[in-house]
Amino acid sequence: MTDFFSQHWASAIHWISTHAVIPVVSALDIAQAAGDPREIAEAVLIAALQLLLIAGVMRPLESLMPAERWADRRHTTVDRHYTLLMLLGLFPLFSFLVLMPFAHLLGGGPSTEEASGLKAWFPWFEQHPYVLFAVYYVVYDCVYYWMHRAQHAIPWWWAMHSMHHSQRQMSCWSNDRSNYLDGMLQSFILATVGLAMGVEPSEFALLGLLSELVQNFSHANVALRLGWLGRLGERLLVGPRFHRNHHMLRDPDRPERHNCNFGQVLPWWDQLFGTALYHGEKLRPTGVSDPEVDADNERGLIGMQWYTLRRFWGAFTCRAGWRLGDVSFGPGYRPIHDEDPVQPAPSPAGSRPELQ
């Protein structure tokens, strides 16, 4: 079965590379900068597969068993635009015009023939590629966990990441709702770790695909405990209920409760470092209580990027933006810490739909 899948996967990559990628990069005169056309073809195939699973599986599940019922889905439209733009345009361009040259600069990437990273340090892995990939994945996921915690703890980073959390209607399209500067920073961190471990570009693409698919599903508006795995499944993989706790609207009676469930794919890190939250209560609505960030819901794609960058610059250029802790954004987009004496007025709660 594995050989059957591998053969057809390789055939699809070869066809896309020959009939689409090579003609396009040749016409644009970027063949040398883009790198191996087969890797570009694999990225295109991965994007197509991801879109198929989001639109063909996850979106129907949201209609069949929603965690939250909405009178309309207008806030999800911009997230869908983000996903289509990211998968069909920005991510392939960024990967092969920026990350590949960056890999070559650091001595990695497809031009490196000698074993590097974990395979150089522990030659045993050469004969056990599946074990090696599992180790890659665990390390990759652990780095993401700590990076994610930093996004919430460092005010200037939260200024960018908060756009992702501002969504009141979190859905299967919400994973790619992010500031592009934040995305570049994350990509460089994860790519550097991947290069240090000696991950091949094709393996890194697979790491990304698996992570993205789990994140698309964990953001889905689905009342599901990972199917028949139930509560046990939520201890093994990050699911929709677990991640919805991370996106919960702040509870004024328990203001620290939303600082939980930072894991990307594996909830083990939350369990190990004391940030896991499991409960049997009704789920809270998603979103943020800061009026400045909540206003993203009424902005378009370009407006969201612009105001997020203004928040980032306001935080990055002042001392409060470097002091760890939860913040709101006041005049001049300067961070106001929770313990500071002056707080911005909370946004009106409004009517929220009942959650399952």
Beta strands, then each sheet from edge to edge (+ up, - down):
strand 1: 327-329
strand 2: 335-337
sheet 1: 1+ 2-
end
